[in-house]
């Protein structure tokens, strides 16, 4: 079965743009450190030690050393105002990069208590909340960042991603539109807007956006993946397969693309190739029910019915109620099942219906 996930990835980027002394991040859920000029330390006997703290707090080679240096600055009592906010912000950025999002948020909070006009802290705190799935709080921070700096395309893009993940696709598209007005060369925004259009069923418009993303960035593996899905949903399987080929050439670790390509190959009757892709996907992501389902369908098409039945049963053991219900509905549609569509754990009635369907050569989930 094809994995029908439109927002396959959101193209994390750590490319930085320096704006008015603040390092703003192009769409990223991983913050990078701010490179502001270090605050001046007071002239006193401990000057060398103070300078060392600042050097550690600003460096980017060792994130734990950075945290140590910023912590020393914060605890020294020698910094206040923007200098102290700067130390909290940089420590937060280090925690953020290490994936410690709650600690990062605590430091961004402190930076913003001191300096309520720190656009970068609102932006990065929004990214941290988005990574944690707290999308409304993320949007509040992106809103505030845009009040302070309404001309930064990356913030519109990230807010658009948050709206997409909330299912508010039209609002997301409005944000991607604005990001692209501000930065017409923003490949990730085209990719993300294409995902929103695809989710709304506007696949031709989605493909136009994926095309533009690829004109701007021919190495954009996610845009190939997403365009492949759009072509699949339009029934253009050959073009879908070509895009999955390119996505996997660029990024061989894209496990979902192996499964998606396997399903498209299966629908074209290229079952041996489909089985190889399903096996490759499962080697990278063992136990994924969608890929096991693909493998079961391919085995059935190859005439290996007993193996196919075993794989369908494995799907229901792994996927449990959702997949049992999916199969009950499909079997009822094909006329092999007359029981309750209840998702109850796989029982003899469902098994008998599935075996009869396979024996008759029915193609269960097409």
C-alpha positions as CSV (number, residue, x, y, z in Angstrom):
1,X,0.0,0.0,0.0
2,X,1.3,3.5,-0.9
3,X,2.2,5.6,2.1
4,X,-0.1,8.5,1.6
5,X,1.8,11.1,3.5
6,X,1.9,14.4,1.7
7,X,4.2,16.4,3.9
8,X,6.9,13.8,3.6
9,X,9.6,16.1,4.9
10,X,9.9,19.8,5.5
11,X,13.4,20.2,4.1
12,X,15.4,21.3,7.1
13,X,18.0,23.9,6.2
14,X,20.7,25.4,8.4
15,X,21.8,28.0,5.8
16,X,22.0,31.3,7.7
17,X,21.4,34.9,6.6
18,X,22.7,37.8,8.6
19,X,20.1,40.5,9.0
20,X,20.7,43.6,11.1
21,X,23.2,41.9,13.3
22,X,20.9,38.9,14.0
23,X,21.5,35.5,12.4
24,X,18.1,34.5,11.0
25,X,17.6,30.9,10.0
26,X,16.2,29.8,6.7
27,X,13.5,27.2,7.3
28,X,14.9,25.1,10.1
29,X,13.7,23.2,13.1
30,X,17.2,23.2,14.3
31,X,18.6,26.5,15.4
32,X,22.1,27.6,14.6
33,X,24.1,29.8,16.9
34,X,23.9,33.6,16.7
35,X,27.1,35.3,15.8
36,X,26.7,38.7,17.5
37,X,29.6,40.7,18.6
38,X,30.5,39.6,22.1
39,X,29.6,42.0,24.9
40,X,32.6,43.8,26.4
41,X,33.8,42.4,29.7
42,X,34.6,44.8,32.5
43,X,38.3,45.7,33.1
44,X,39.4,43.8,36.2
45,X,41.9,41.3,37.3
46,X,39.7,38.4,36.1
47,X,39.6,39.8,32.5
48,X,41.3,36.7,31.0
49,X,38.8,34.4,32.5
50,X,35.9,36.6,31.4
51,X,37.2,36.6,27.9
52,X,37.4,32.9,27.9
53,X,33.8,32.6,28.9
54,X,32.8,34.8,26.0
55,X,35.0,32.9,23.5
56,X,33.4,29.6,24.6
57,X,29.9,31.0,24.5
58,X,30.3,32.2,20.9
59,X,32.1,29.2,19.4
60,X,30.3,26.6,17.3
61,X,32.7,23.6,17.2
62,X,31.7,22.1,20.6
63,X,28.2,22.6,21.7
64,X,28.8,21.3,25.2
65,X,31.7,23.7,25.6
66,X,29.5,26.5,24.3
67,X,26.9,25.7,27.0
68,X,29.6,25.7,29.6
69,X,30.9,29.1,28.5
70,X,27.4,30.7,28.4
71,X,26.6,29.2,31.8
72,X,29.7,30.7,33.2
73,X,28.8,34.1,31.8
74,X,25.2,33.9,33.2
75,X,26.5,32.9,36.6
76,X,29.3,35.4,36.8
77,X,27.2,38.3,37.8
78,X,29.2,40.5,35.4
79,X,26.6,40.7,32.7
80,X,23.2,42.3,32.5
81,X,20.8,43.7,29.9
82,X,21.5,42.7,26.3
83,X,24.8,41.0,27.3
84,X,22.9,38.6,29.6
85,X,20.1,38.1,27.1
86,X,22.8,37.2,24.5
87,X,24.3,34.5,26.8
88,X,20.9,33.0,27.4
89,X,20.1,33.0,23.8
90,X,23.3,31.4,22.7
91,X,23.0,28.7,25.4
92,X,19.4,28.1,24.2
93,X,20.6,27.8,20.6
94,X,23.2,25.2,21.8
95,X,20.6,23.1,23.6
96,X,18.3,23.4,20.6
97,X,21.0,22.1,18.3
98,X,21.6,19.1,20.7
99,X,17.8,18.3,20.6
100,X,17.2,19.5,24.2
101,X,14.2,21.6,23.2
102,X,12.7,22.1,26.7
103,X,15.9,23.5,28.0
104,X,16.3,25.6,24.9
105,X,12.8,27.1,25.4
106,X,13.7,27.9,29.0
107,X,16.7,29.9,27.8
108,X,14.8,31.6,25.1
109,X,12.2,32.6,27.8
110,X,15.0,34.2,29.8
111,X,16.4,36.0,26.9
112,X,12.9,37.4,26.0
113,X,12.2,38.5,29.6
114,X,15.3,40.7,29.3
115,X,14.9,41.8,25.7
116,X,11.3,41.5,24.4
117,X,12.3,42.7,21.0
118,X,14.6,39.8,20.2
119,X,13.2,38.6,16.9
120,X,15.6,35.7,16.7
121,X,14.6,34.3,20.1
122,X,10.9,34.4,19.2
123,X,11.7,32.7,15.9
124,X,13.9,29.9,17.5
125,X,11.5,29.4,20.3
126,X,8.7,28.9,17.7
127,X,10.9,26.3,16.0
128,X,11.4,24.5,19.2
129,X,7.7,24.4,20.0
130,X,7.0,23.2,16.5
131,X,9.5,20.4,16.9
132,X,7.7,19.4,20.1
133,X,4.3,19.4,18.3
134,X,3.1,22.5,20.2
135,X,2.0,24.1,17.0
136,X,-0.3,26.9,18.4
137,X,2.5,28.1,20.7
138,X,4.9,28.0,17.7
139,X,2.5,30.1,15.7
140,X,2.2,32.7,18.5
141,X,6.0,33.0,18.5
142,X,6.2,33.3,14.7
143,X,3.4,35.9,14.9
144,X,5.5,38.0,17.3
145,X,8.6,37.5,15.2
146,X,6.7,38.8,12.2
147,X,5.4,41.9,14.1
148,X,9.1,42.7,14.8
149,X,10.4,41.8,11.4
150,X,7.7,41.5,8.7
151,X,10.1,41.0,5.9
152,X,11.8,37.7,6.8
153,X,10.6,34.9,4.4
154,X,11.8,32.1,6.7
155,X,9.3,33.0,9.4
156,X,6.4,33.0,7.0
157,X,7.6,29.6,5.7
158,X,7.8,28.1,9.2
159,X,4.4,29.4,10.2
160,X,3.0,27.9,7.0
161,X,4.5,24.5,8.0
162,X,2.8,24.8,11.4
163,X,-0.5,25.6,9.8
164,X,0.0,22.7,7.4
165,X,0.5,20.3,10.3
166,X,-2.7,21.7,11.9
167,X,-4.6,20.9,8.7
168,X,-5.2,24.6,8.0
169,X,-3.9,24.4,4.4
170,X,-5.3,27.6,3.0
171,X,-3.7,29.6,5.7
172,X,-0.5,27.7,5.1
173,X,-0.6,28.6,1.4
174,X,-1.1,32.3,2.2
175,X,2.1,32.1,4.3
176,X,4.0,30.3,1.6
177,X,2.8,32.9,-0.9
178,X,4.2,35.7,1.3
179,X,7.4,33.9,1.8
180,X,7.8,33.6,-2.0
181,X,6.9,37.2,-2.6
182,X,9.7,38.2,-0.2
183,X,12.1,35.5,-1.6
184,X,11.2,34.2,-5.1
185,X,14.2,31.9,-5.0
186,X,13.0,30.0,-1.9
187,X,12.9,26.4,-3.1
188,X,11.7,25.0,0.3
189,X,8.7,27.3,0.3
190,X,7.7,26.0,-3.2
191,X,8.1,22.4,-2.0
192,X,6.0,23.1,1.1
193,X,3.3,25.0,-0.8
194,X,3.2,22.1,-3.2
195,X,2.5,19.7,-0.3
196,X,-0.3,21.9,0.9
197,X,-1.9,21.9,-2.6
198,X,-1.4,18.2,-2.9
199,X,-3.2,17.6,0.4
200,X,-6.1,19.7,-0.9
201,X,-6.2,17.4,-4.0
202,X,-4.9,20.1,-6.3
203,X,-2.2,17.9,-7.7
204,X,-1.5,19.8,-10.9
205,X,-0.9,23.0,-9.0
206,X,1.3,21.0,-6.6
207,X,3.4,19.6,-9.5
208,X,3.9,23.2,-10.7
209,X,5.4,24.1,-7.3
210,X,7.5,21.0,-7.2
211,X,8.8,21.8,-10.7
212,X,9.8,25.2,-9.6
213,X,11.5,23.9,-6.4
214,X,13.5,21.6,-8.6
215,X,14.4,24.3,-11.1
216,X,15.8,26.3,-8.2
217,X,17.4,23.3,-6.5
218,X,18.0,20.3,-8.8
219,X,19.2,18.3,-5.8
220,X,16.0,18.7,-3.7
221,X,15.3,15.0,-3.0
222,X,12.1,15.8,-1.1
223,X,10.6,17.7,-4.0
224,X,11.2,14.6,-6.3
225,X,9.5,12.4,-3.6
226,X,6.5,14.7,-3.3
227,X,6.1,15.2,-7.1
228,X,6.3,11.4,-7.4
229,X,3.4,11.1,-5.0
230,X,1.4,13.7,-6.9
231,X,2.0,11.9,-10.2
232,X,0.9,8.6,-8.5
233,X,-2.3,10.2,-7.3
234,X,-3.0,11.3,-10.8
235,X,-2.5,7.7,-12.1
236,X,0.8,8.7,-13.9
237,X,2.7,5.8,-12.5
238,X,5.7,5.8,-14.9
239,X,6.4,9.5,-14.1
240,X,6.0,8.7,-10.4
241,X,8.5,6.0,-10.6
242,X,11.0,8.3,-12.4
243,X,10.7,10.8,-9.6
244,X,11.2,8.1,-6.9
245,X,14.2,6.9,-8.8
246,X,15.8,10.3,-8.7
247,X,14.8,10.9,-5.0
248,X,16.5,7.6,-4.1
249,X,19.6,8.4,-6.1
250,X,19.9,11.6,-4.2
251,X,19.1,10.1,-0.8
252,X,19.2,6.3,-0.6
253,X,17.9,6.4,2.9
254,X,14.4,7.6,2.0
255,X,12.7,4.4,3.2
256,X,9.2,5.6,2.4
257,X,10.1,6.2,-1.2
258,X,11.1,2.5,-1.6
259,X,7.6,1.5,-0.5
260,X,5.9,4.2,-2.7
261,X,7.9,3.1,-5.7
262,X,7.1,-0.6,-4.9
263,X,3.4,0.2,-5.0
264,X,3.6,2.1,-8.3
265,X,5.6,-0.8,-9.8
266,X,3.0,-3.3,-8.5
267,X,0.2,-1.3,-10.2
268,X,2.2,-1.5,-13.5
269,X,2.6,-5.2,-13.1
270,X,6.4,-5.0,-12.5
271,X,6.1,-7.3,-9.6
272,X,9.7,-8.6,-9.2
273,X,11.0,-5.1,-9.1
274,X,8.2,-4.2,-6.6
275,X,9.2,-7.0,-4.3
276,X,12.8,-5.9,-4.3
277,X,11.8,-2.4,-3.3
278,X,9.4,-3.6,-0.6
279,X,12.2,-5.8,0.8
280,X,14.6,-2.9,0.7
281,X,12.1,-0.7,2.5
282,X,11.6,-3.3,5.2
283,X,15.3,-3.8,5.7
284,X,15.5,-0.1,6.6
285,X,12.2,0.1,8.5
286,X,11.3,-3.3,9.8
287,X,7.8,-3.9,10.9
288,X,6.2,-1.0,9.0
289,X,2.6,-2.2,8.3
290,X,2.2,-0.2,5.1
291,X,5.3,-1.8,3.5
292,X,4.3,-5.3,4.7
293,X,1.0,-4.7,3.1
294,X,2.7,-3.8,-0.2
295,X,4.8,-6.9,0.1
296,X,1.6,-9.0,0.7
297,X,-0.1,-7.6,-2.4
298,X,3.0,-8.2,-4.6
299,X,3.3,-11.8,-3.4
300,X,-0.3,-12.4,-4.2
301,X,0.3,-11.0,-7.7
302,X,3.2,-13.4,-8.1
303,X,0.9,-16.3,-7.2
304,X,2.6,-16.9,-3.8
305,X,-0.7,-16.9,-2.0
306,X,0.3,-18.7,1.2
307,X,3.1,-16.3,1.7
308,X,0.8,-13.4,0.9
309,X,-1.7,-14.6,3.5
310,X,1.0,-14.8,6.1
311,X,2.0,-11.2,5.3
312,X,-1.5,-9.9,5.5
313,X,-1.8,-11.6,8.8
314,X,1.4,-9.9,9.9
315,X,0.0,-6.5,8.9
316,X,-3.0,-7.0,11.2
317,X,-0.8,-8.2,14.1
318,X,1.5,-5.1,13.7
319,X,-1.1,-2.5,12.7
320,X,-3.8,-3.9,14.9
321,X,-7.4,-2.4,14.9
322,X,-6.8,0.2,12.1
323,X,-5.5,-2.3,9.7
324,X,-8.0,-5.0,10.6
325,X,-10.8,-2.5,9.9
326,X,-9.1,-1.5,6.6
327,X,-9.1,-5.1,5.5
328,X,-12.6,-5.8,6.7
329,X,-13.9,-2.8,4.7
330,X,-12.0,-3.9,1.5
331,X,-13.1,-7.5,1.9
332,X,-16.7,-6.4,2.3
333,X,-16.4,-4.2,-0.8
334,X,-15.2,-7.2,-2.8
335,X,-18.1,-9.3,-1.4
336,X,-16.0,-11.7,0.7
337,X,-16.9,-10.4,4.2
338,X,-20.3,-9.9,5.8
339,X,-19.3,-9.5,9.4
340,X,-19.0,-6.4,11.6
341,X,-16.6,-3.7,10.5
342,X,-15.3,-3.4,14.0
343,X,-11.5,-3.6,13.8
344,X,-11.6,-6.5,16.3
345,X,-8.5,-8.5,16.5
346,X,-8.1,-10.8,13.5
347,X,-10.6,-13.6,13.8
348,X,-11.6,-16.7,11.8
349,X,-14.3,-14.9,9.8
350,X,-11.8,-12.3,8.6
351,X,-9.2,-14.9,7.9
352,X,-11.6,-17.1,5.8
353,X,-12.7,-14.0,3.8
354,X,-9.0,-13.0,3.2
355,X,-8.1,-16.5,2.1
356,X,-11.1,-16.7,-0.3
357,X,-10.2,-13.3,-1.8
358,X,-6.6,-14.4,-2.4
359,X,-7.7,-17.7,-3.9
360,X,-10.0,-15.8,-6.4
361,X,-7.1,-13.4,-7.2
362,X,-8.8,-10.3,-5.9
363,X,-6.6,-7.2,-5.5
364,X,-7.5,-6.2,-2.1
365,X,-6.6,-2.5,-1.6
366,X,-6.4,-1.1,-5.1
